[in-house]
Amino acid sequence: MKLISSEEICRTPIFRVTLDKAIDPAGFEIKRAIVQHQGSAVMMAVDEKGGVLLVRQYRLPARDFMWELPAGRVDPGETVLRAAKRELVEETGYKARTWTKLFTFFASPGYVAERMTIYVARDLKPGKATPMEDERIETRWFSMAEIGRMIRSNEIQDAKTVIGWTVWRERLRDSRKRS
């Protein structure tokens, strides 16, 4: 497919929307409105006991409070890892000495161009959180088993959290099989 046109139809401080048109060599055309997003860093903070730090905040689109892995937008000119480090401190107060890329995915590639990258943050040091003015964030440590139960009971409905937990669990299982 070759992009033949892209027209901005909306701009907000967080994303913009373009009307894009693409064509393949046979002449097949696709025309879509696409939410263009800089990308997000997702942080899976894991303590020495294997606990995972989740945040709870009100999510206006979901019209509900949600438990989820902390995450934030990658600012222009910023690397995803730099955004992850910044966002972990802002939302939870924690700093990590060890960072490992876990997984990269598109949550809804049919109309959103947001690439999300999950990092595992370890060797944690607590500090003071500095959330944005419009954020009210609660933090709590959960065991992997608790998160699994919350996912199965539909208490956790956030895709990045489900994906992060699932990939991390599989990596732990794989590492145990090899040892």
PyMOL CGO cylinders between C-alpha atoms (Angstrom):
from pymol import cmd
from pymol.cgo import CYLINDER

trace = [
    CYLINDER, 0.00, 0.00, 0.00, 1.15, 3.51, -0.79, 0.3, 1, 1, 1, 1, 1, 1,
    CYLINDER, 1.15, 3.51, -0.79, -0.13, 6.54, 1.11, 0.3, 1, 1, 1, 1, 1, 1,
    CYLINDER, -0.13, 6.54, 1.11, -1.34, 9.04, -1.49, 0.3, 1, 1, 1, 1, 1, 1,
    CYLINDER, -1.34, 9.04, -1.49, -2.89, 11.71, 0.74, 0.3, 1, 1, 1, 1, 1, 1,
    CYLINDER, -2.89, 11.71, 0.74, -3.17, 12.71, 4.39, 0.3, 1, 1, 1, 1, 1, 1,
    CYLINDER, -3.17, 12.71, 4.39, -5.25, 15.70, 5.48, 0.3, 1, 1, 1, 1, 1, 1,
    CYLINDER, -5.25, 15.70, 5.48, -5.42, 16.88, 9.08, 0.3, 1, 1, 1, 1, 1, 1,
    CYLINDER, -5.42, 16.88, 9.08, -9.05, 17.31, 10.11, 0.3, 1, 1, 1, 1, 1, 1,
    CYLINDER, -9.05, 17.31, 10.11, -8.66, 17.82, 13.89, 0.3, 1, 1, 1, 1, 1, 1,
    CYLINDER, -8.66, 17.82, 13.89, -5.89, 18.71, 16.35, 0.3, 1, 1, 1, 1, 1, 1,
    CYLINDER, -5.89, 18.71, 16.35, -5.88, 18.48, 20.16, 0.3, 1, 1, 1, 1, 1, 1,
    CYLINDER, -5.88, 18.48, 20.16, -3.05, 18.81, 22.69, 0.3, 1, 1, 1, 1, 1, 1,
    CYLINDER, -3.05, 18.81, 22.69, -2.84, 14.99, 22.91, 0.3, 1, 1, 1, 1, 1, 1,
    CYLINDER, -2.84, 14.99, 22.91, -3.47, 13.76, 19.36, 0.3, 1, 1, 1, 1, 1, 1,
    CYLINDER, -3.47, 13.76, 19.36, -4.55, 14.80, 15.89, 0.3, 1, 1, 1, 1, 1, 1,
    CYLINDER, -4.55, 14.80, 15.89, -6.89, 13.17, 13.38, 0.3, 1, 1, 1, 1, 1, 1,
    CYLINDER, -6.89, 13.17, 13.38, -6.04, 12.80, 9.71, 0.3, 1, 1, 1, 1, 1, 1,
    CYLINDER, -6.04, 12.80, 9.71, -8.08, 11.61, 6.75, 0.3, 1, 1, 1, 1, 1, 1,
    CYLINDER, -8.08, 11.61, 6.75, -5.69, 9.26, 4.93, 0.3, 1, 1, 1, 1, 1, 1,
    CYLINDER, -5.69, 9.26, 4.93, -5.97, 7.59, 1.56, 0.3, 1, 1, 1, 1, 1, 1,
    CYLINDER, -5.97, 7.59, 1.56, -3.79, 4.69, 0.37, 0.3, 1, 1, 1, 1, 1, 1,
    CYLINDER, -3.79, 4.69, 0.37, -3.73, 2.62, -2.80, 0.3, 1, 1, 1, 1, 1, 1,
    CYLINDER, -3.73, 2.62, -2.80, -2.11, -0.68, -3.77, 0.3, 1, 1, 1, 1, 1, 1,
    CYLINDER, -2.11, -0.68, -3.77, -0.57, -1.51, -7.19, 0.3, 1, 1, 1, 1, 1, 1,
    CYLINDER, -0.57, -1.51, -7.19, -3.84, -3.14, -8.33, 0.3, 1, 1, 1, 1, 1, 1,
    CYLINDER, -3.84, -3.14, -8.33, -5.76, 0.09, -7.66, 0.3, 1, 1, 1, 1, 1, 1,
    CYLINDER, -5.76, 0.09, -7.66, -7.48, -0.99, -4.42, 0.3, 1, 1, 1, 1, 1, 1,
    CYLINDER, -7.48, -0.99, -4.42, -8.03, 2.10, -2.23, 0.3, 1, 1, 1, 1, 1, 1,
    CYLINDER, -8.03, 2.10, -2.23, -8.44, 2.51, 1.50, 0.3, 1, 1, 1, 1, 1, 1,
    CYLINDER, -8.44, 2.51, 1.50, -9.70, 5.77, 3.04, 0.3, 1, 1, 1, 1, 1, 1,
    CYLINDER, -9.70, 5.77, 3.04, -9.73, 6.15, 6.83, 0.3, 1, 1, 1, 1, 1, 1,
    CYLINDER, -9.73, 6.15, 6.83, -9.86, 8.75, 9.56, 0.3, 1, 1, 1, 1, 1, 1,
    CYLINDER, -9.86, 8.75, 9.56, -6.87, 7.97, 11.79, 0.3, 1, 1, 1, 1, 1, 1,
    CYLINDER, -6.87, 7.97, 11.79, -6.09, 9.18, 15.29, 0.3, 1, 1, 1, 1, 1, 1,
    CYLINDER, -6.09, 9.18, 15.29, -2.40, 10.12, 15.11, 0.3, 1, 1, 1, 1, 1, 1,
    CYLINDER, -2.40, 10.12, 15.11, -0.66, 9.74, 18.49, 0.3, 1, 1, 1, 1, 1, 1,
    CYLINDER, -0.66, 9.74, 18.49, 3.00, 10.22, 19.44, 0.3, 1, 1, 1, 1, 1, 1,
    CYLINDER, 3.00, 10.22, 19.44, 3.05, 6.84, 21.23, 0.3, 1, 1, 1, 1, 1, 1,
    CYLINDER, 3.05, 6.84, 21.23, 2.96, 5.73, 24.85, 0.3, 1, 1, 1, 1, 1, 1,
    CYLINDER, 2.96, 5.73, 24.85, 5.33, 4.27, 27.39, 0.3, 1, 1, 1, 1, 1, 1,
    CYLINDER, 5.33, 4.27, 27.39, 3.87, 1.68, 29.77, 0.3, 1, 1, 1, 1, 1, 1,
    CYLINDER, 3.87, 1.68, 29.77, 5.66, 0.79, 32.98, 0.3, 1, 1, 1, 1, 1, 1,
    CYLINDER, 5.66, 0.79, 32.98, 5.39, -2.55, 34.75, 0.3, 1, 1, 1, 1, 1, 1,
    CYLINDER, 5.39, -2.55, 34.75, 7.14, -1.90, 38.07, 0.3, 1, 1, 1, 1, 1, 1,
    CYLINDER, 7.14, -1.90, 38.07, 8.04, -5.24, 39.67, 0.3, 1, 1, 1, 1, 1, 1,
    CYLINDER, 8.04, -5.24, 39.67, 9.35, -5.44, 43.25, 0.3, 1, 1, 1, 1, 1, 1,
    CYLINDER, 9.35, -5.44, 43.25, 11.78, -7.98, 44.73, 0.3, 1, 1, 1, 1, 1, 1,
    CYLINDER, 11.78, -7.98, 44.73, 8.87, -10.27, 45.72, 0.3, 1, 1, 1, 1, 1, 1,
    CYLINDER, 8.87, -10.27, 45.72, 7.40, -10.27, 42.21, 0.3, 1, 1, 1, 1, 1, 1,
    CYLINDER, 7.40, -10.27, 42.21, 4.62, -7.82, 43.05, 0.3, 1, 1, 1, 1, 1, 1,
    CYLINDER, 4.62, -7.82, 43.05, 3.39, -5.45, 40.35, 0.3, 1, 1, 1, 1, 1, 1,
    CYLINDER, 3.39, -5.45, 40.35, 2.49, -1.80, 40.97, 0.3, 1, 1, 1, 1, 1, 1,
    CYLINDER, 2.49, -1.80, 40.97, -0.84, -0.73, 39.48, 0.3, 1, 1, 1, 1, 1, 1,
    CYLINDER, -0.84, -0.73, 39.48, -2.46, 2.69, 39.45, 0.3, 1, 1, 1, 1, 1, 1,
    CYLINDER, -2.46, 2.69, 39.45, -6.15, 3.44, 39.81, 0.3, 1, 1, 1, 1, 1, 1,
    CYLINDER, -6.15, 3.44, 39.81, -7.65, 6.53, 38.25, 0.3, 1, 1, 1, 1, 1, 1,
    CYLINDER, -7.65, 6.53, 38.25, -10.88, 7.71, 36.69, 0.3, 1, 1, 1, 1, 1, 1,
    CYLINDER, -10.88, 7.71, 36.69, -10.89, 7.20, 32.92, 0.3, 1, 1, 1, 1, 1, 1,
    CYLINDER, -10.89, 7.20, 32.92, -13.40, 9.53, 31.29, 0.3, 1, 1, 1, 1, 1, 1,
    CYLINDER, -13.40, 9.53, 31.29, -13.87, 7.48, 28.07, 0.3, 1, 1, 1, 1, 1, 1,
    CYLINDER, -13.87, 7.48, 28.07, -14.62, 4.34, 30.16, 0.3, 1, 1, 1, 1, 1, 1,
    CYLINDER, -14.62, 4.34, 30.16, -16.77, 6.37, 32.60, 0.3, 1, 1, 1, 1, 1, 1,
    CYLINDER, -16.77, 6.37, 32.60, -15.20, 4.43, 35.46, 0.3, 1, 1, 1, 1, 1, 1,
    CYLINDER, -15.20, 4.43, 35.46, -12.19, 4.03, 37.73, 0.3, 1, 1, 1, 1, 1, 1,
    CYLINDER, -12.19, 4.03, 37.73, -9.69, 1.52, 36.39, 0.3, 1, 1, 1, 1, 1, 1,
    CYLINDER, -9.69, 1.52, 36.39, -6.75, -0.43, 37.80, 0.3, 1, 1, 1, 1, 1, 1,
    CYLINDER, -6.75, -0.43, 37.80, -3.98, -0.42, 35.22, 0.3, 1, 1, 1, 1, 1, 1,
    CYLINDER, -3.98, -0.42, 35.22, -0.26, -0.32, 34.59, 0.3, 1, 1, 1, 1, 1, 1,
    CYLINDER, -0.26, -0.32, 34.59, 0.97, 3.26, 34.72, 0.3, 1, 1, 1, 1, 1, 1,
    CYLINDER, 0.97, 3.26, 34.72, 1.53, 4.81, 31.30, 0.3, 1, 1, 1, 1, 1, 1,
    CYLINDER, 1.53, 4.81, 31.30, 2.03, 8.10, 29.57, 0.3, 1, 1, 1, 1, 1, 1,
    CYLINDER, 2.03, 8.10, 29.57, 2.55, 9.80, 26.26, 0.3, 1, 1, 1, 1, 1, 1,
    CYLINDER, 2.55, 9.80, 26.26, 5.95, 10.08, 24.64, 0.3, 1, 1, 1, 1, 1, 1,
    CYLINDER, 5.95, 10.08, 24.64, 6.69, 13.78, 24.23, 0.3, 1, 1, 1, 1, 1, 1,
    CYLINDER, 6.69, 13.78, 24.23, 8.08, 15.10, 20.93, 0.3, 1, 1, 1, 1, 1, 1,
    CYLINDER, 8.08, 15.10, 20.93, 11.83, 14.46, 20.76, 0.3, 1, 1, 1, 1, 1, 1,
    CYLINDER, 11.83, 14.46, 20.76, 11.73, 12.03, 23.69, 0.3, 1, 1, 1, 1, 1, 1,
    CYLINDER, 11.73, 12.03, 23.69, 12.64, 8.34, 23.49, 0.3, 1, 1, 1, 1, 1, 1,
    CYLINDER, 12.64, 8.34, 23.49, 10.11, 5.80, 24.74, 0.3, 1, 1, 1, 1, 1, 1,
    CYLINDER, 10.11, 5.80, 24.74, 12.46, 4.69, 27.52, 0.3, 1, 1, 1, 1, 1, 1,
    CYLINDER, 12.46, 4.69, 27.52, 13.01, 8.30, 28.65, 0.3, 1, 1, 1, 1, 1, 1,
    CYLINDER, 13.01, 8.30, 28.65, 9.21, 8.77, 28.72, 0.3, 1, 1, 1, 1, 1, 1,
    CYLINDER, 9.21, 8.77, 28.72, 8.83, 5.57, 30.75, 0.3, 1, 1, 1, 1, 1, 1,
    CYLINDER, 8.83, 5.57, 30.75, 11.32, 6.78, 33.35, 0.3, 1, 1, 1, 1, 1, 1,
    CYLINDER, 11.32, 6.78, 33.35, 9.69, 10.21, 33.56, 0.3, 1, 1, 1, 1, 1, 1,
    CYLINDER, 9.69, 10.21, 33.56, 6.15, 8.84, 33.74, 0.3, 1, 1, 1, 1, 1, 1,
    CYLINDER, 6.15, 8.84, 33.74, 6.96, 6.26, 36.44, 0.3, 1, 1, 1, 1, 1, 1,
    CYLINDER, 6.96, 6.26, 36.44, 8.22, 9.02, 38.72, 0.3, 1, 1, 1, 1, 1, 1,
    CYLINDER, 8.22, 9.02, 38.72, 5.35, 11.37, 37.86, 0.3, 1, 1, 1, 1, 1, 1,
    CYLINDER, 5.35, 11.37, 37.86, 2.58, 8.82, 38.46, 0.3, 1, 1, 1, 1, 1, 1,
    CYLINDER, 2.58, 8.82, 38.46, 4.03, 6.69, 41.27, 0.3, 1, 1, 1, 1, 1, 1,
    CYLINDER, 4.03, 6.69, 41.27, 7.11, 8.41, 42.69, 0.3, 1, 1, 1, 1, 1, 1,
    CYLINDER, 7.11, 8.41, 42.69, 9.24, 5.31, 42.01, 0.3, 1, 1, 1, 1, 1, 1,
    CYLINDER, 9.24, 5.31, 42.01, 12.57, 5.34, 40.21, 0.3, 1, 1, 1, 1, 1, 1,
    CYLINDER, 12.57, 5.34, 40.21, 14.00, 2.14, 38.77, 0.3, 1, 1, 1, 1, 1, 1,
    CYLINDER, 14.00, 2.14, 38.77, 17.64, 1.20, 38.16, 0.3, 1, 1, 1, 1, 1, 1,
    CYLINDER, 17.64, 1.20, 38.16, 16.88, -1.67, 35.78, 0.3, 1, 1, 1, 1, 1, 1,
    CYLINDER, 16.88, -1.67, 35.78, 14.69, -1.31, 32.67, 0.3, 1, 1, 1, 1, 1, 1,
    CYLINDER, 14.69, -1.31, 32.67, 13.84, -4.11, 30.23, 0.3, 1, 1, 1, 1, 1, 1,
    CYLINDER, 13.84, -4.11, 30.23, 11.68, -3.74, 27.15, 0.3, 1, 1, 1, 1, 1, 1,
    CYLINDER, 11.68, -3.74, 27.15, 8.86, -6.29, 27.38, 0.3, 1, 1, 1, 1, 1, 1,
    CYLINDER, 8.86, -6.29, 27.38, 6.56, -5.76, 24.41, 0.3, 1, 1, 1, 1, 1, 1,
    CYLINDER, 6.56, -5.76, 24.41, 5.36, -3.27, 21.78, 0.3, 1, 1, 1, 1, 1, 1,
    CYLINDER, 5.36, -3.27, 21.78, 1.86, -3.27, 20.34, 0.3, 1, 1, 1, 1, 1, 1,
    CYLINDER, 1.86, -3.27, 20.34, -0.94, -1.23, 18.76, 0.3, 1, 1, 1, 1, 1, 1,
    CYLINDER, -0.94, -1.23, 18.76, -4.07, -1.27, 20.94, 0.3, 1, 1, 1, 1, 1, 1,
    CYLINDER, -4.07, -1.27, 20.94, -6.51, -0.51, 18.11, 0.3, 1, 1, 1, 1, 1, 1,
    CYLINDER, -6.51, -0.51, 18.11, -4.72, -0.35, 14.73, 0.3, 1, 1, 1, 1, 1, 1,
    CYLINDER, -4.72, -0.35, 14.73, -7.95, -0.02, 12.76, 0.3, 1, 1, 1, 1, 1, 1,
    CYLINDER, -7.95, -0.02, 12.76, -8.12, 3.70, 13.47, 0.3, 1, 1, 1, 1, 1, 1,
    CYLINDER, -8.12, 3.70, 13.47, -5.49, 4.66, 16.08, 0.3, 1, 1, 1, 1, 1, 1,
    CYLINDER, -5.49, 4.66, 16.08, -1.78, 5.04, 15.23, 0.3, 1, 1, 1, 1, 1, 1,
    CYLINDER, -1.78, 5.04, 15.23, -0.62, 4.78, 18.85, 0.3, 1, 1, 1, 1, 1, 1,
    CYLINDER, -0.62, 4.78, 18.85, 2.31, 2.43, 19.44, 0.3, 1, 1, 1, 1, 1, 1,
    CYLINDER, 2.31, 2.43, 19.44, 2.52, 1.34, 23.08, 0.3, 1, 1, 1, 1, 1, 1,
    CYLINDER, 2.52, 1.34, 23.08, 5.76, -0.03, 24.52, 0.3, 1, 1, 1, 1, 1, 1,
    CYLINDER, 5.76, -0.03, 24.52, 5.80, -1.85, 27.85, 0.3, 1, 1, 1, 1, 1, 1,
    CYLINDER, 5.80, -1.85, 27.85, 8.95, -1.77, 29.99, 0.3, 1, 1, 1, 1, 1, 1,
    CYLINDER, 8.95, -1.77, 29.99, 9.60, -3.82, 33.12, 0.3, 1, 1, 1, 1, 1, 1,
    CYLINDER, 9.60, -3.82, 33.12, 11.08, -1.58, 35.81, 0.3, 1, 1, 1, 1, 1, 1,
    CYLINDER, 11.08, -1.58, 35.81, 13.04, -3.24, 38.63, 0.3, 1, 1, 1, 1, 1, 1,
    CYLINDER, 13.04, -3.24, 38.63, 15.40, -2.30, 41.47, 0.3, 1, 1, 1, 1, 1, 1,
    CYLINDER, 15.40, -2.30, 41.47, 12.93, 0.30, 42.64, 0.3, 1, 1, 1, 1, 1, 1,
    CYLINDER, 12.93, 0.30, 42.64, 13.41, 3.24, 44.95, 0.3, 1, 1, 1, 1, 1, 1,
    CYLINDER, 13.41, 3.24, 44.95, 10.31, 5.02, 46.33, 0.3, 1, 1, 1, 1, 1, 1,
    CYLINDER, 10.31, 5.02, 46.33, 9.88, 8.77, 46.09, 0.3, 1, 1, 1, 1, 1, 1,
    CYLINDER, 9.88, 8.77, 46.09, 7.23, 11.46, 45.75, 0.3, 1, 1, 1, 1, 1, 1,
    CYLINDER, 7.23, 11.46, 45.75, 4.76, 11.26, 42.87, 0.3, 1, 1, 1, 1, 1, 1,
    CYLINDER, 4.76, 11.26, 42.87, 4.12, 14.41, 40.83, 0.3, 1, 1, 1, 1, 1, 1,
    CYLINDER, 4.12, 14.41, 40.83, 0.94, 13.71, 38.83, 0.3, 1, 1, 1, 1, 1, 1,
    CYLINDER, 0.94, 13.71, 38.83, -0.45, 16.17, 36.32, 0.3, 1, 1, 1, 1, 1, 1,
    CYLINDER, -0.45, 16.17, 36.32, -3.10, 18.67, 37.46, 0.3, 1, 1, 1, 1, 1, 1,
    CYLINDER, -3.10, 18.67, 37.46, -5.95, 16.60, 36.01, 0.3, 1, 1, 1, 1, 1, 1,
    CYLINDER, -5.95, 16.60, 36.01, -4.76, 13.27, 37.50, 0.3, 1, 1, 1, 1, 1, 1,
    CYLINDER, -4.76, 13.27, 37.50, -5.84, 11.77, 40.82, 0.3, 1, 1, 1, 1, 1, 1,
    CYLINDER, -5.84, 11.77, 40.82, -3.87, 8.54, 41.05, 0.3, 1, 1, 1, 1, 1, 1,
    CYLINDER, -3.87, 8.54, 41.05, -4.01, 5.79, 43.68, 0.3, 1, 1, 1, 1, 1, 1,
    CYLINDER, -4.01, 5.79, 43.68, -1.19, 3.22, 43.69, 0.3, 1, 1, 1, 1, 1, 1,
    CYLINDER, -1.19, 3.22, 43.69, -1.17, -0.32, 45.08, 0.3, 1, 1, 1, 1, 1, 1,
    CYLINDER, -1.17, -0.32, 45.08, 1.01, -3.42, 44.84, 0.3, 1, 1, 1, 1, 1, 1,
    CYLINDER, 1.01, -3.42, 44.84, -0.62, -6.63, 43.58, 0.3, 1, 1, 1, 1, 1, 1,
    CYLINDER, -0.62, -6.63, 43.58, 0.67, -10.19, 43.25, 0.3, 1, 1, 1, 1, 1, 1,
    CYLINDER, 0.67, -10.19, 43.25, 0.64, -11.80, 39.81, 0.3, 1, 1, 1, 1, 1, 1,
    CYLINDER, 0.64, -11.80, 39.81, -2.10, -14.15, 41.07, 0.3, 1, 1, 1, 1, 1, 1,
    CYLINDER, -2.10, -14.15, 41.07, -4.25, -11.20, 42.21, 0.3, 1, 1, 1, 1, 1, 1,
    CYLINDER, -4.25, -11.20, 42.21, -3.89, -9.50, 38.84, 0.3, 1, 1, 1, 1, 1, 1,
    CYLINDER, -3.89, -9.50, 38.84, -4.80, -12.75, 37.08, 0.3, 1, 1, 1, 1, 1, 1,
    CYLINDER, -4.80, -12.75, 37.08, -7.95, -13.06, 39.19, 0.3, 1, 1, 1, 1, 1, 1,
    CYLINDER, -7.95, -13.06, 39.19, -8.84, -9.41, 38.49, 0.3, 1, 1, 1, 1, 1, 1,
    CYLINDER, -8.84, -9.41, 38.49, -8.44, -9.97, 34.75, 0.3, 1, 1, 1, 1, 1, 1,
    CYLINDER, -8.44, -9.97, 34.75, -10.53, -13.17, 34.78, 0.3, 1, 1, 1, 1, 1, 1,
    CYLINDER, -10.53, -13.17, 34.78, -13.29, -11.46, 36.81, 0.3, 1, 1, 1, 1, 1, 1,
    CYLINDER, -13.29, -11.46, 36.81, -13.24, -8.48, 34.39, 0.3, 1, 1, 1, 1, 1, 1,
    CYLINDER, -13.24, -8.48, 34.39, -12.21, -6.11, 37.20, 0.3, 1, 1, 1, 1, 1, 1,
    CYLINDER, -12.21, -6.11, 37.20, -9.21, -5.15, 35.05, 0.3, 1, 1, 1, 1, 1, 1,
    CYLINDER, -9.21, -5.15, 35.05, -10.39, -4.16, 31.56, 0.3, 1, 1, 1, 1, 1, 1,
    CYLINDER, -10.39, -4.16, 31.56, -7.38, -2.13, 30.42, 0.3, 1, 1, 1, 1, 1, 1,
    CYLINDER, -7.38, -2.13, 30.42, -5.71, -3.72, 27.37, 0.3, 1, 1, 1, 1, 1, 1,
    CYLINDER, -5.71, -3.72, 27.37, -2.14, -2.63, 28.16, 0.3, 1, 1, 1, 1, 1, 1,
    CYLINDER, -2.14, -2.63, 28.16, -2.41, -4.21, 31.60, 0.3, 1, 1, 1, 1, 1, 1,
    CYLINDER, -2.41, -4.21, 31.60, -3.85, -7.47, 30.28, 0.3, 1, 1, 1, 1, 1, 1,
    CYLINDER, -3.85, -7.47, 30.28, -1.15, -7.62, 27.59, 0.3, 1, 1, 1, 1, 1, 1,
    CYLINDER, -1.15, -7.62, 27.59, 1.67, -6.73, 30.00, 0.3, 1, 1, 1, 1, 1, 1,
    CYLINDER, 1.67, -6.73, 30.00, 0.56, -9.28, 32.59, 0.3, 1, 1, 1, 1, 1, 1,
    CYLINDER, 0.56, -9.28, 32.59, 0.11, -12.02, 29.97, 0.3, 1, 1, 1, 1, 1, 1,
    CYLINDER, 0.11, -12.02, 29.97, 3.49, -11.47, 28.27, 0.3, 1, 1, 1, 1, 1, 1,
    CYLINDER, 3.49, -11.47, 28.27, 5.30, -11.17, 31.63, 0.3, 1, 1, 1, 1, 1, 1,
    CYLINDER, 5.30, -11.17, 31.63, 3.65, -14.37, 32.93, 0.3, 1, 1, 1, 1, 1, 1,
    CYLINDER, 3.65, -14.37, 32.93, 4.67, -16.26, 29.77, 0.3, 1, 1, 1, 1, 1, 1,
    CYLINDER, 4.67, -16.26, 29.77, 8.26, -15.01, 30.03, 0.3, 1, 1, 1, 1, 1, 1,
    CYLINDER, 8.26, -15.01, 30.03, 8.41, -16.14, 33.67, 0.3, 1, 1, 1, 1, 1, 1,
    CYLINDER, 8.41, -16.14, 33.67, 7.07, -19.58, 32.68, 0.3, 1, 1, 1, 1, 1, 1,
    CYLINDER, 7.07, -19.58, 32.68, 9.60, -19.85, 29.84, 0.3, 1, 1, 1, 1, 1, 1,
    CYLINDER, 9.60, -19.85, 29.84, 12.50, -18.91, 32.13, 0.3, 1, 1, 1, 1, 1, 1,
    CYLINDER, 12.50, -18.91, 32.13, 11.41, -21.53, 34.70, 0.3, 1, 1, 1, 1, 1, 1,
    CYLINDER, 11.41, -21.53, 34.70, 11.25, -24.21, 31.98, 0.3, 1, 1, 1, 1, 1, 1,
    CYLINDER, 11.25, -24.21, 31.98, 14.82, -23.41, 30.93, 0.3, 1, 1, 1, 1, 1, 1,
    CYLINDER, 14.82, -23.41, 30.93, 16.18, -23.60, 34.49, 0.3, 1, 1, 1, 1, 1, 1,
]
cmd.load_cgo(trace, "trace")
